Amino acid sequence: MPVAERLRPFGSTVFADMAALAARHDAVNLSQGFPDFDGPAPVLEAMGRAAAGNRNQYAPTHGVPELRRAIADWAALFGGPAIDPDAGVTVTCGCTEAIAATVLGMIDPGDGVVLFEPFYDSYLATLHMAGAKVMPVPLAPDDEGVFVFDEGRLREAFATGPRAILLNTPHNPTGKVFTRTELALIADLCMEHDVVAITDEVYDHLVLDGPDEHVRLAGLPGMAERTITFGSIGKLFNVTGWKVGWAVAPPELTRAVRAGHQFLSYAANTPAQVASALALREHLGFTAELRTHFRAMRDLLSEALLDAGLRVFGAPSGYFVMVDHTAVSERLGVDGDVEFCRYLVEEIGVAAIPPSSFYVDRRLGRPFARFAFCKTRATIEAGAERLGRL
């Protein structure tokens, strides 16, 4: 059967393509953003106890009560508004499903959605499934290598009457942490134009450098009642395979999230939810360890990339560092991000992500490549040694 027209332009996800290519060439895989080491042992053991303790049937569709309470407490502790765990928290199969449930539950065909590009690739596909009108606003590096947006472009997008803005901060793939000033502008525009803010904040605990700080859009004046905030236990505790995420929102917006969620997955993994509740209550100190480790791995990888002749942009948060490969590609005789990343895998033995699929206008992504540093030191050192071949 042919692929539906709305999904035909997307093909297979770039993450699966690059992972398969890396496996074929025995490359050091710095493409897909998953840690290659586990989270804290007590959290892993809690999942085993939950499975052994008869917590293996469907969870309540909105999430097990102890996890919803833990998420509400956690969100309030880290700068979000007070939220009712019963009426305002929905547990989903990872943040990816939270995105899909929200978009499909709230956006009608033809509704406008403002979207910063580059973006996590599921955003665009999900918006197409909903029939949304995408209003892209580019992020581009300034002279200091900081990814910024043009305020005039953002105001123009809001002036066209969108239903929502889909915002990711801290940002994948650039590592940008939207500043309080930038978020205040977005908040003002949302209130002026009656726009709902959908905020993907799965890297909220991974701001690696001061004085940058993660600011919750929902915590700004006037935004609690018009913001849906996503989180992920996988990113907090290095258990991405558990696929436990959530959406936190006021009751009116939660109804839209749940309208989509109930027909997508119905409920997330029960024993993983039980263990996630314990993690949020008792093991948040693990996130400080992650920041220390990822900061060191970012610096190690960035130095190797610089030594290889690439222009490296700062990565103040998250899992990834972006580079401009143009000078190296010209010397090698390759053209664009896809060819460069294929060359890296096949000739150098390192896998990265070509980010052109993270843009509505794919030409904007051609000069760049994205590398993941959320790995063990051994993995980063192996990648750095191979990058020396450039």
Wavefront OBJ file of the C-alpha trace (Angstrom):
o trace
v 0.000 0.000 0.000
v 1.299 3.493 -0.794
v 2.276 5.834 2.014
v -0.350 8.508 2.723
v 0.330 11.752 0.894
v 0.664 13.752 4.106
v 3.635 11.587 5.218
v 5.153 10.784 1.829
v 7.638 13.707 1.907
v 9.211 12.511 5.153
v 10.358 8.988 4.280
v 12.076 7.169 7.122
v 13.414 9.194 10.031
v 16.991 10.413 9.654
v 17.858 8.861 13.020
v 17.032 5.356 11.834
v 18.854 5.907 8.531
v 22.062 7.117 10.166
v 22.002 4.433 12.862
v 21.703 1.741 10.196
v 24.518 3.306 8.143
v 26.720 3.506 11.250
v 26.103 -0.162 12.032
v 27.011 -1.208 8.463
v 30.343 0.626 8.653
v 31.124 -0.100 12.319
v 31.229 3.636 12.947
v 31.313 5.378 16.311
v 27.691 6.449 16.569
v 27.442 10.102 17.571
v 24.222 10.560 15.630
v 21.164 9.504 17.611
v 20.632 11.262 20.933
v 20.573 8.458 23.452
v 23.091 7.869 26.253
v 25.100 4.663 26.013
v 25.064 4.194 29.794
v 22.203 3.573 32.214
v 20.573 5.664 34.883
v 20.862 5.173 38.642
v 20.620 1.565 39.847
v 17.848 2.242 42.431
v 15.616 3.603 39.671
v 16.255 0.590 37.430
v 15.628 -1.759 40.347
v 12.345 0.000 41.111
v 11.042 -0.897 37.676
v 11.911 -4.547 38.277
v 10.119 -4.492 41.641
v 7.053 -2.938 40.029
v 6.958 -5.663 37.364
v 7.428 -8.381 40.008
v 4.768 -6.761 42.201
v 1.806 -7.149 39.863
v 1.972 -3.681 38.253
v 1.843 -5.005 34.689
v -1.665 -4.234 33.448
v -2.966 -1.077 31.804
v -2.304 2.041 33.811
v -5.057 4.654 34.138
v -5.060 6.420 30.809
v -3.852 9.713 32.326
v -1.037 8.027 34.277
v -0.594 6.192 37.574
v -1.608 8.507 40.454
v 1.771 8.449 42.212
v 3.571 9.582 39.045
v 1.091 12.357 38.305
v 1.561 13.681 41.850
v 5.347 13.460 41.525
v 5.276 15.334 38.189
v 3.084 18.103 39.619
v 5.394 18.522 42.616
v 8.488 18.452 40.394
v 7.063 21.020 37.952
v 6.207 23.446 40.764
v 9.637 22.945 42.363
v 11.417 23.952 39.153
v 9.672 27.143 38.171
v 6.280 26.039 36.883
v 2.871 27.088 38.207
v 0.966 25.014 40.755
v -0.945 22.262 38.940
v -3.666 19.775 39.892
v -2.169 16.301 39.281
v -5.582 14.878 38.453
v -6.819 17.586 36.078
v -3.516 18.936 34.755
v -1.016 16.094 34.248
v -1.131 13.507 31.441
v 1.485 10.751 31.222
v 2.350 9.741 27.661
v 4.589 7.298 25.778
v 7.551 9.626 25.788
v 7.560 13.284 24.888
v 7.125 12.358 21.231
v 3.633 11.081 21.965
v 2.889 14.119 24.111
v 3.646 16.255 21.053
v 1.424 14.160 18.805
v -1.430 13.946 21.328
v -1.401 17.705 21.850
v -1.194 18.647 18.187
v -3.829 16.136 17.083
v -6.062 16.986 20.038
v -5.937 20.764 19.585
v -5.026 21.714 16.008
v -7.603 21.665 13.228
v -6.731 21.585 9.515
v -5.635 25.044 8.443
v -4.710 26.259 11.928
v -1.421 28.108 11.986
v 1.452 26.975 14.219
v 4.617 29.043 14.695
v 7.700 26.832 14.704
v 11.351 27.703 15.210
v 13.645 25.902 12.794
v 15.710 23.757 13.078
v 13.421 21.487 15.119
v 13.083 17.941 16.380
v 11.950 16.102 13.264
v 8.656 14.723 14.617
v 7.305 18.272 14.992
v 6.858 18.858 11.287
v 5.495 15.376 10.551
v 2.936 15.660 13.360
v 1.843 19.114 12.226
v 1.348 17.717 8.716
v -0.759 14.870 10.112
v -2.990 17.473 11.751
v -3.203 19.560 8.572
v -1.613 22.564 10.286
v -0.269 25.585 8.456
v 3.383 25.773 9.540
v 4.851 29.245 10.108
v 8.641 28.763 10.373
v 10.930 31.249 12.095
v 14.643 30.458 11.531
v 17.301 30.287 14.219
v 20.689 31.209 12.768
v 24.139 31.704 14.319
v 25.255 35.268 14.875
v 28.868 36.461 14.665
v 29.564 34.935 18.091
v 28.062 31.567 17.128
v 24.886 31.985 19.214
v 21.680 30.865 17.523
v 19.197 33.733 17.484
v 15.942 34.639 15.751
v 14.832 37.813 14.060
v 12.202 39.566 16.175
v 10.555 41.033 13.091
v 10.090 37.565 11.555
v 8.531 36.323 14.783
v 6.138 39.258 14.967
v 5.148 38.712 11.333
v 4.339 35.070 12.058
v 2.131 35.994 15.015
v 0.394 38.700 12.999
v -1.017 36.042 10.650
v -3.247 34.660 13.419
v -1.761 31.311 14.498
v -3.496 28.932 16.899
v -0.272 27.947 18.696
v 3.491 28.239 18.917
v 5.563 25.067 19.324
v 8.698 25.979 21.279
v 11.643 23.795 22.340
v 13.873 25.149 25.114
v 16.550 24.098 25.874
v 16.737 23.508 22.160
v 17.479 20.439 20.051
v 19.622 20.503 17.916
v 21.354 23.841 18.601
v 21.651 23.689 22.400
v 20.175 27.191 22.610
v 18.654 28.166 25.950
v 15.998 30.776 25.210
v 16.648 33.773 27.447
v 14.145 35.320 29.816
v 13.988 38.339 27.499
v 13.244 36.172 24.450
v 10.598 34.225 26.351
v 9.007 37.426 27.641
v 8.642 38.575 24.029
v 7.043 35.240 23.094
v 4.718 35.489 26.102
v 3.661 39.014 25.162
v 2.907 37.922 21.597
v 0.927 34.893 22.811
v -1.233 37.076 25.024
v -1.616 39.815 22.400
v -2.747 37.367 19.698
v -4.498 34.779 21.951
v -2.052 32.000 21.050
v -1.454 28.755 22.966
v 2.176 27.933 23.776
v 3.255 24.286 23.444
v 6.678 23.972 25.117
v 8.966 20.969 24.831
v 11.301 21.256 27.829
v 12.796 17.752 28.023
v 16.348 19.140 28.425
v 15.356 21.504 31.255
v 17.806 19.890 33.701
v 20.719 19.924 31.237
v 21.724 23.582 31.135
v 25.469 23.043 31.200
v 26.883 26.559 31.451
v 26.188 29.564 33.627
v 24.902 32.184 33.712
v 22.295 30.773 31.323
v 19.248 29.381 33.071
v 16.212 27.481 31.944
v 13.073 29.597 32.306
v 9.673 27.916 32.143
v 7.396 29.833 29.819
v 4.406 28.675 31.881
v 5.907 30.441 34.906
v 5.881 33.890 33.283
v 3.009 36.282 34.087
v -0.143 35.479 32.141
v 1.168 32.241 30.642
v 0.057 29.550 33.119
v -3.427 29.412 31.605
v -2.213 29.207 27.981
v 0.839 26.906 28.125
v 1.274 23.141 27.724
v 4.664 21.935 29.022
v 6.294 18.608 28.090
v 8.845 16.613 30.071
v 10.521 13.223 29.881
v 11.805 10.745 32.430
v 14.095 9.300 29.754
v 16.087 12.534 29.466
v 16.139 13.107 33.231
v 17.444 9.675 34.178
v 19.129 8.178 31.078
v 16.298 5.704 30.446
v 15.145 6.836 26.996
v 13.870 3.337 26.197
v 11.249 3.545 28.926
v 9.317 6.078 26.820
v 7.654 7.848 29.735
v 6.831 11.495 29.126
v 4.168 13.941 30.194
v 2.181 17.049 29.401
v 1.411 19.563 32.153
v -1.326 22.115 31.430
v -4.368 23.839 32.888
v -7.543 21.697 32.767
v -8.924 23.354 29.622
v -5.800 22.568 27.601
v -5.337 19.177 29.271
v -8.646 18.109 27.755
v -7.152 18.643 24.295
v -4.032 16.624 25.192
v -6.116 13.756 26.528
v -8.434 13.810 23.531
v -5.472 12.794 21.389
v -3.664 10.604 23.925
v -6.589 8.256 24.571
v -6.606 7.146 20.937
v -2.847 7.050 20.354
v -1.477 4.866 23.135
v -4.271 4.922 25.755
v -1.669 4.434 28.518
v 2.096 4.361 29.000
v 4.232 1.523 30.387
v 2.937 0.761 33.915
v 6.061 -0.534 35.722
v 8.135 2.256 34.164
v 5.635 4.814 35.471
v 5.907 3.401 38.992
v 9.703 3.574 38.865
v 9.563 7.078 37.375
v 7.553 8.310 40.351
v 10.252 7.053 42.718
v 12.956 8.646 40.554
v 11.323 12.084 40.699
v 10.779 11.849 44.455
v 14.132 10.429 45.567
v 16.848 10.621 42.900
v 16.901 14.089 41.344
v 20.497 14.413 42.490
v 21.408 12.209 39.515
v 20.752 15.157 37.195
v 23.682 17.068 38.717
v 25.955 14.106 37.949
v 24.670 14.107 34.373
v 25.451 17.796 33.935
v 28.999 17.300 35.146
v 29.578 14.341 32.840
v 27.939 15.845 29.755
v 29.792 19.137 30.203
v 33.092 17.267 30.115
v 32.050 15.153 27.108
v 30.840 18.238 25.223
v 34.176 19.949 25.782
v 36.149 16.865 24.733
v 34.140 16.379 21.555
v 34.123 20.095 20.702
v 37.930 20.208 20.930
v 38.216 17.237 18.545
v 35.801 18.854 16.097
v 37.747 22.118 16.182
v 40.991 20.255 15.606
v 39.375 18.616 12.572
v 38.822 22.045 11.016
v 35.089 22.409 11.687
v 33.435 25.576 12.988
v 31.936 24.529 16.314
v 28.999 26.400 17.821
v 28.582 26.641 21.566
v 26.336 24.001 23.131
v 25.141 25.478 26.438
v 22.596 22.718 27.025
v 21.266 19.332 26.029
v 22.869 16.406 24.199
v 24.230 17.928 20.986
v 26.808 20.186 19.398
v 26.291 21.750 15.984
v 29.111 22.479 13.534
v 29.508 24.223 10.208
v 31.292 21.740 7.921
v 31.559 24.028 4.865
v 35.325 24.586 4.884
v 36.105 20.894 5.368
v 33.533 19.794 2.782
v 34.991 22.119 0.159
v 38.415 20.609 0.751
v 36.995 17.075 0.543
v 34.846 17.788 -2.502
v 31.539 16.862 -0.863
v 28.384 18.942 -1.090
v 25.879 19.562 1.677
v 25.090 17.997 5.029
v 23.907 14.611 3.754
v 27.018 13.998 1.650
v 29.272 15.207 4.444
v 27.674 12.887 7.018
v 27.857 9.933 4.636
v 31.544 10.691 4.069
v 32.087 10.814 7.831
v 30.559 7.360 8.277
v 32.098 5.656 5.269
v 35.588 7.206 5.300
v 36.179 8.447 8.847
v 34.106 5.982 10.868
v 32.013 8.490 12.818
v 28.250 8.963 12.492
v 26.575 12.376 12.820
v 23.168 13.706 11.823
v 22.620 15.819 8.689
v 20.164 18.416 10.012
v 18.545 19.608 6.781
v 15.501 17.463 7.655
v 15.072 19.678 10.728
v 14.093 22.630 8.525
v 11.041 23.516 6.469
v 13.479 25.064 3.979
v 16.055 22.266 3.888
v 18.636 24.472 2.212
v 19.114 26.231 5.553
v 20.504 23.047 7.080
v 23.030 22.165 4.380
v 26.063 23.850 6.035
v 25.574 22.067 9.365
v 26.027 18.701 11.087
v 24.919 17.581 14.548
v 27.003 15.433 16.903
v 25.779 13.809 20.132
v 27.987 14.011 23.228
v 25.596 12.162 25.603
v 27.963 9.188 25.657
v 30.606 7.529 27.800
v 34.131 8.911 27.794
v 35.299 5.800 25.928
v 32.819 6.476 23.111
v 33.745 10.165 22.832
v 37.459 9.382 22.890
v 37.026 6.788 20.149
v 35.096 9.292 18.049
v 37.678 12.007 18.697
v 40.509 9.722 17.581
v 38.754 8.947 14.311
v 37.861 12.590 13.708
v 41.610 13.207 13.637
v 41.559 11.538 10.214
v 39.916 14.671 8.828
l 1 2 3 4 5 6 7 8 9 10 11 12 13 14 15 16 17 18 19 20 21 22 23 24 25 26 27 28 29 30 31 32 33 34 35 36 37 38 39 40 41 42 43 44 45 46 47 48 49 50 51 52 53 54 55 56 57 58 59 60 61 62 63 64 65 66 67 68 69 70 71 72 73 74 75 76 77 78 79 80 81 82 83 84 85 86 87 88 89 90 91 92 93 94 95 96 97 98 99 100 101 102 103 104 105 106 107 108 109 110 111 112 113 114 115 116 117 118 119 120 121 122 123 124 125 126 127 128 129 130 131 132 133 134 135 136 137 138 139 140 141 142 143 144 145 146 147 148 149 150 151 152 153 154 155 156 157 158 159 160 161 162 163 164 165 166 167 168 169 170 171 172 173 174 175 176 177 178 179 180 181 182 183 184 185 186 187 188 189 190 191 192 193 194 195 196 197 198 199 200 201 202 203 204 205 206 207 208 209 210 211 212 213 214 215 216 217 218 219 220 221 222 223 224 225 226 227 228 229 230 231 232 233 234 235 236 237 238 239 240 241 242 243 244 245 246 247 248 249 250 251 252 253 254 255 256 257 258 259 260 261 262 263 264 265 266 267 268 269 270 271 272 273 274 275 276 277 278 279 280 281 282 283 284 285 286 287 288 289 290 291 292 293 294 295 296 297 298 299 300 301 302 303 304 305 306 307 308 309 310 311 312 313 314 315 316 317 318 319 320 321 322 323 324 325 326 327 328 329 330 331 332 333 334 335 336 337 338 339 340 341 342 343 344 345 346 347 348 349 350 351 352 353 354 355 356 357 358 359 360 361 362 363 364 365 366 367 368 369 370 371 372 373 374 375 376 377 378 379 380 381 382 383 384 385 386 387 388 389 390
